[in-house]
Amino acid sequence: MRDHEPSQALLNWYDANARDLPWRVAPAQRRNGVVPDPYHVWLSEIMLQQTTVAAVRGYFTRFINRWPDVGALAMADDGDVMGEWAGLGYYARARNLLKSARIIHREMGGIFPQTHAGLIALPGIGPYTAAAISAIAYDHPETVVDGNVERVMARFFAVTDTLDVAKPTLWEHAGSLTPKQRAGDYAQAVMDLGATVCTPKSPSCNACPWQENCRGHARGIAPDLPRRKPKQPKPTRFGIVYVVRRDDGAWLLERRPDRGLLGGMLGWPGSDWGDNPTPAPPVSANWQDPEKIVKHTFTHFHLELSVRVASVTRTARTDVGKFINNNMFHQNDLPTVMAKAFDIAKGWLDRN
């Protein structure tokens, strides 16, 4: 089996089965000379980091409609961008998105770098993202390896080491199959194969263009690959959030520090998150406990937040955050965990 044979078979499959994605230039369009917009490729790749295609579709479309090019994004207000990103998670991505947009706009004349080295120098762009942008936007023969590609390579080459050990080997195998021509289409094809055919559970081997040469399939172990080390249980942290509504309908909110979880996002004032959170009421009030807990899971831990609720008059004073008028506050601007707390608090306040 020569290296180019599976690559060409996969490209033939992709020509007929490519997913229709809002940021993608379809293979037929590329053959007719349509060139991918590097801004669209970059934005989609940042959004897709640790996030599903289904979750990203709507966010991508809203971002493109609101900020149609990198210059528009560079000039955007930080709070607007963070608000539009709310609910997508991993908020450092949005902060780095803005940093990169401003570097590209102000220092590079709005022109994206084309090389892997130039791309990886931008905030928020790691080796995978640099390779993906270089391949998809510019057709450079970069080796693009995400979780889908790792799974495909582990099965195709029957790599039985656990994934933590096997990653360099899987990258080498992926590189051996990357063609010099149509590299962008190939990168998207192998990701599509993993997402739609060579799926984590119950892969559709009979629909796979690589079935005949797949070593994992031949040995009957494809569904078991890649092998992973047992996951360690996540710890649980605890915290308190304070939701305050003023008698004119304004809400007390604060902008979280840029660094750390939910950095740069709007949220409710609250305690630290740990084993024994220290109460930190932001204003003197008659605090009430709705006796409901917000549960949320982050990458490395579970979080349980107790919600405290209060109503105050317009004379209330606080050194924490600021009151935002009800007509200027949008729940969708909150990260998911803070939106959950709002639902509890508003329901309690409306009933009482």
C-alpha positions as CSV (number, residue, x, y, z in Angstrom):
1,M,0.0,0.0,0.0
2,R,1.6,3.3,-1.1
3,D,0.9,6.3,1.0
4,H,-0.9,8.3,-1.7
5,E,-3.5,5.5,-2.2
6,P,-5.5,6.0,1.1
7,S,-5.1,9.7,0.8
8,Q,-6.7,9.8,-2.7
9,A,-9.4,7.3,-1.6
10,L,-10.2,9.6,1.3
11,L,-10.3,12.7,-1.0
12,N,-12.7,10.9,-3.4
13,W,-14.9,10.1,-0.4
14,Y,-14.7,13.7,0.8
15,D,-15.7,15.0,-2.7
16,A,-19.0,13.2,-2.3
17,N,-19.5,13.4,1.5
18,A,-18.1,16.7,2.8
19,R,-20.1,18.2,5.6
20,D,-21.8,21.5,4.8
21,L,-20.4,23.9,7.4
22,P,-20.8,27.7,7.4
23,W,-17.1,28.4,7.5
24,R,-16.1,25.8,4.9
25,V,-15.4,26.1,1.2
26,A,-16.8,23.0,-0.4
27,P,-14.5,20.8,-2.5
28,A,-16.4,21.7,-5.7
29,Q,-16.1,25.4,-4.9
30,R,-12.3,25.0,-4.4
31,R,-12.0,23.3,-7.8
32,N,-13.8,26.4,-9.3
33,G,-11.2,28.7,-7.7
34,V,-13.1,29.8,-4.6
35,V,-10.4,30.5,-1.9
36,P,-11.2,30.1,1.8
37,D,-11.3,33.2,3.9
38,P,-8.5,32.9,6.5
39,Y,-10.6,34.9,8.9
40,H,-13.4,32.4,8.7
41,V,-11.0,29.5,9.1
42,W,-9.2,31.0,12.0
43,L,-12.4,32.0,13.8
44,S,-14.0,28.6,13.3
45,E,-10.8,26.8,14.5
46,I,-10.6,28.9,17.7
47,M,-14.3,28.3,18.4
48,L,-14.0,24.5,17.7
49,Q,-11.2,24.0,20.3
50,Q,-12.7,21.6,22.8
51,T,-16.2,22.4,21.4
52,T,-18.6,20.5,19.1
53,V,-19.5,21.6,15.6
54,A,-23.2,21.7,16.6
55,A,-22.4,24.1,19.4
56,V,-20.2,26.4,17.2
57,R,-22.5,26.8,14.2
58,G,-24.7,29.5,15.7
59,Y,-21.9,31.4,17.4
60,F,-19.9,31.5,14.2
61,T,-22.8,32.9,12.2
62,R,-23.5,35.6,14.8
63,F,-19.8,36.6,15.0
64,I,-19.5,36.9,11.2
65,N,-22.7,38.9,10.9
66,R,-21.6,41.3,13.6
67,W,-17.9,41.4,12.8
68,P,-17.5,40.4,9.2
69,D,-13.7,40.8,9.0
70,V,-10.7,40.8,11.3
71,G,-10.6,44.6,11.3
72,A,-14.1,44.8,12.5
73,L,-13.3,42.3,15.3
74,A,-10.2,44.2,16.2
75,M,-12.2,47.4,16.8
76,A,-14.9,45.7,18.8
77,D,-15.6,46.4,22.4
78,D,-14.2,43.7,24.7
79,G,-17.5,43.4,26.6
80,D,-19.5,42.9,23.4
81,V,-17.2,40.1,22.3
82,M,-17.2,38.4,25.6
83,G,-21.0,38.7,25.7
84,E,-21.4,37.2,22.3
85,W,-19.1,34.4,23.4
86,A,-21.1,33.7,26.5
87,G,-22.1,30.0,26.8
88,L,-19.4,28.7,24.5
89,G,-17.0,28.2,27.4
90,Y,-13.2,28.3,27.7
91,Y,-13.3,32.1,27.8
92,A,-9.6,32.6,27.4
93,R,-10.2,31.7,23.7
94,A,-12.3,34.9,23.3
95,R,-9.7,37.0,25.0
96,N,-6.9,35.6,22.8
97,L,-9.2,36.0,19.8
98,L,-9.3,39.8,20.4
99,K,-5.6,40.0,21.1
100,S,-4.8,38.2,17.8
101,A,-7.3,40.3,15.8
102,R,-5.7,43.5,17.0
103,I,-2.2,42.3,16.2
104,I,-3.3,41.2,12.7
105,H,-5.1,44.5,12.2
106,R,-2.6,46.9,13.6
107,E,0.7,45.3,13.0
108,M,0.1,43.1,9.9
109,G,-2.2,45.4,7.9
110,G,-5.1,43.0,8.3
111,I,-3.2,40.2,6.5
112,F,-3.1,36.8,8.2
113,P,0.2,35.0,8.5
114,Q,0.4,32.1,6.1
115,T,3.2,30.0,7.7
116,H,3.0,27.7,10.6
117,A,5.6,29.8,12.4
118,G,3.8,33.0,11.8
119,L,0.5,31.7,12.9
120,I,1.7,30.0,16.1
121,A,3.2,33.3,17.3
122,L,-0.3,34.7,17.7
123,P,-2.1,34.5,21.1
124,G,-4.3,31.4,21.4
125,I,-2.9,29.5,18.4
126,G,-1.1,26.3,19.2
127,P,0.5,23.7,16.9
128,Y,-2.8,22.1,15.9
129,T,-4.6,25.3,15.1
130,A,-1.6,26.8,13.2
131,A,-1.4,23.6,11.1
132,A,-5.2,23.6,10.5
133,I,-5.3,27.3,9.4
134,S,-2.2,26.9,7.2
135,A,-3.6,23.8,5.5
136,I,-7.2,24.8,5.1
137,A,-6.8,28.5,4.3
138,Y,-3.6,28.2,2.2
139,D,-3.4,24.6,1.1
140,H,0.0,24.1,2.7
141,P,0.8,20.4,3.3
142,E,0.7,20.6,7.1
143,T,0.0,17.6,9.3
144,V,-3.3,18.4,11.1
145,V,-4.2,16.2,14.1
146,D,-7.1,16.7,16.4
147,G,-9.0,14.2,18.4
148,N,-10.9,12.8,15.4
149,V,-7.7,12.3,13.5
150,E,-6.0,10.6,16.4
151,R,-8.8,8.1,16.6
152,V,-8.7,7.5,12.8
153,M,-5.0,7.0,12.9
154,A,-5.1,4.7,15.9
155,R,-7.6,2.5,14.2
156,F,-6.1,2.6,10.7
157,F,-2.6,1.7,11.9
158,A,-3.8,-0.5,14.9
159,V,-1.9,1.6,17.5
160,T,-2.6,-0.1,20.8
161,D,-0.7,2.1,23.2
162,T,-2.7,4.3,25.4
163,L,-3.3,7.7,23.9
164,D,-1.0,9.6,26.3
165,V,1.9,7.5,25.0
166,A,0.7,7.1,21.4
167,K,0.3,10.8,20.4
168,P,3.7,11.2,18.7
169,T,3.3,8.0,16.8
170,L,-0.2,9.0,15.6
171,W,1.2,12.3,14.5
172,E,3.9,10.6,12.4
173,H,1.3,8.3,10.9
174,A,-0.9,11.3,10.0
175,G,2.1,13.0,8.4
176,S,2.8,10.0,6.3
177,L,-0.6,10.2,4.7
178,T,-0.8,14.0,4.2
179,P,-0.6,14.7,0.5
180,K,1.2,17.6,-1.1
181,Q,-1.8,18.5,-3.2
182,R,-5.2,19.4,-1.9
183,A,-3.8,19.4,1.7
184,G,-6.6,21.6,2.9
185,D,-9.3,19.3,1.6
186,Y,-7.5,16.3,3.0
187,A,-7.2,17.9,6.4
188,Q,-11.0,18.5,6.5
189,A,-11.7,15.0,5.0
190,V,-9.9,13.1,7.7
191,M,-11.6,15.2,10.4
192,D,-15.0,14.5,8.7
193,L,-14.2,10.8,8.5
194,G,-13.6,10.7,12.3
195,A,-16.7,12.9,13.0
196,T,-19.2,11.0,10.8
197,V,-17.9,7.5,10.1
198,C,-15.0,6.5,12.4
199,T,-16.9,7.7,15.4
200,P,-15.9,7.0,19.0
201,K,-18.6,4.4,19.5
202,S,-20.0,2.0,16.9
203,P,-17.9,3.2,13.9
204,S,-19.6,2.7,10.5
205,C,-16.8,0.6,9.1
206,N,-18.9,-0.5,6.1
207,A,-19.2,3.2,5.0
208,C,-15.4,3.9,5.4
209,P,-13.2,4.4,2.3
210,W,-10.3,3.0,4.3
211,Q,-12.0,-0.2,5.6
212,E,-10.0,-2.5,3.2
213,N,-6.7,-1.3,4.5
214,C,-7.6,-0.6,8.1
215,R,-5.5,-2.7,10.4
216,G,-7.7,-2.1,13.4
217,H,-10.7,-3.3,11.5
218,A,-8.8,-6.4,10.2
219,R,-7.9,-7.3,13.8
220,G,-11.4,-6.6,15.1
221,I,-10.2,-4.0,17.6
222,A,-11.1,-0.8,15.8
223,P,-14.0,0.1,18.2
224,D,-11.6,-0.2,21.2
225,L,-9.1,2.3,19.8
226,P,-7.6,4.6,20.8
227,R,-7.0,3.2,24.3
228,R,-7.0,5.7,27.1
229,K,-5.8,5.7,30.7
230,P,-8.6,5.5,33.3
231,K,-9.8,9.0,34.1
232,Q,-9.2,10.3,37.6
233,P,-12.3,11.5,39.4
234,K,-12.8,15.2,39.4
235,P,-12.8,17.1,42.7
236,T,-15.8,19.2,43.7
237,R,-15.4,22.8,44.7
238,F,-18.0,25.0,46.4
239,G,-18.9,28.7,46.3
240,I,-21.6,31.3,47.0
241,V,-23.0,33.8,44.5
242,Y,-25.0,36.9,45.5
243,V,-27.7,38.1,43.1
244,V,-29.0,41.5,44.0
245,R,-31.9,43.3,42.3
246,R,-32.5,47.0,43.0
247,D,-36.0,48.3,43.4
248,D,-35.7,50.1,40.0
249,G,-35.0,46.7,38.4
250,A,-31.2,47.1,38.1
251,W,-28.9,44.1,38.8
252,L,-25.6,44.1,40.6
253,L,-22.9,42.6,38.3
254,E,-19.2,42.5,38.1
255,R,-16.7,42.0,35.3
256,R,-14.4,39.1,36.4
257,P,-10.6,39.5,36.1
258,D,-9.1,38.7,32.8
259,R,-7.1,35.9,34.2
260,G,-8.7,32.7,35.5
261,L,-11.9,30.9,34.9
262,L,-14.6,32.9,33.2
263,G,-12.1,35.7,32.8
264,G,-13.4,38.9,31.4
265,M,-17.0,37.7,31.7
266,L,-19.9,39.4,33.5
267,G,-21.0,37.6,36.6
268,W,-22.5,37.8,40.0
269,P,-20.4,38.9,42.9
270,G,-19.4,35.9,45.1
271,S,-17.0,34.0,47.3
272,D,-13.9,32.1,46.4
273,W,-14.4,28.6,45.1
274,G,-12.9,25.9,47.3
275,D,-13.6,23.4,50.1
276,N,-14.9,26.0,52.5
277,P,-15.8,29.3,50.7
278,T,-15.6,32.5,52.7
279,P,-18.9,34.4,52.5
280,A,-18.5,37.8,50.8
281,P,-21.8,39.7,50.5
282,P,-21.3,42.6,48.2
283,V,-23.8,44.9,49.9
284,S,-25.6,45.1,53.2
285,A,-29.0,43.4,52.7
286,N,-31.5,40.9,54.0
287,W,-30.0,37.9,52.2
288,Q,-32.3,35.0,51.4
289,D,-31.5,31.4,50.5
290,P,-33.7,29.9,47.8
291,E,-32.2,26.5,48.9
292,K,-31.2,25.5,45.4
293,I,-27.7,24.7,44.2
294,V,-26.2,25.5,40.9
295,K,-24.1,22.6,39.6
296,H,-21.7,23.0,36.8
297,T,-18.7,21.1,35.5
298,F,-15.4,22.6,34.3
299,T,-12.5,20.8,32.7
300,H,-10.8,19.9,35.9
301,F,-13.5,20.1,38.6
302,H,-17.2,20.1,39.5
303,L,-18.6,23.3,41.0
304,E,-21.6,23.7,43.4
305,L,-22.7,27.2,44.0
306,S,-25.1,28.3,46.7
307,V,-27.3,31.2,45.6
308,R,-28.1,34.1,47.9
309,V,-30.7,36.6,46.8
310,A,-31.7,40.1,48.0
311,S,-33.6,43.2,47.0
312,V,-32.2,46.6,47.8
313,T,-33.2,50.2,47.4
314,R,-31.6,52.8,45.1
315,T,-29.7,54.2,48.0
316,A,-27.7,50.9,48.4
317,R,-24.0,51.4,48.2
318,T,-21.4,48.8,47.2
319,D,-17.7,48.7,46.3
320,V,-18.1,45.5,44.3
321,G,-19.2,45.7,40.7
322,K,-21.9,48.0,39.5
323,F,-25.7,48.1,39.1
324,I,-26.8,47.6,35.4
325,N,-30.2,48.8,34.4
326,N,-32.6,46.0,33.5
327,N,-33.0,47.1,29.9
328,M,-29.2,47.0,29.5
329,F,-28.8,43.6,31.0
330,H,-29.1,40.5,28.9
331,Q,-29.0,37.0,30.4
332,N,-27.4,35.7,27.3
333,D,-24.3,37.8,28.1
334,L,-23.6,35.6,31.2
335,P,-21.6,32.4,31.1
336,T,-23.6,29.3,31.6
337,V,-22.9,28.8,35.3
338,M,-24.0,32.4,36.1
339,A,-27.1,32.2,33.9
340,K,-28.1,29.1,36.0
341,A,-27.8,31.2,39.1
342,F,-29.8,34.0,37.6
343,D,-32.7,31.6,36.7
344,I,-32.9,30.5,40.4
345,A,-32.6,34.0,41.8
346,K,-35.1,35.7,39.4
347,G,-37.6,32.9,40.0
348,W,-37.3,33.4,43.7
349,L,-37.5,37.2,43.5
350,D,-40.5,37.1,41.2
351,R,-42.3,34.8,43.6
352,N,-41.5,36.8,46.7
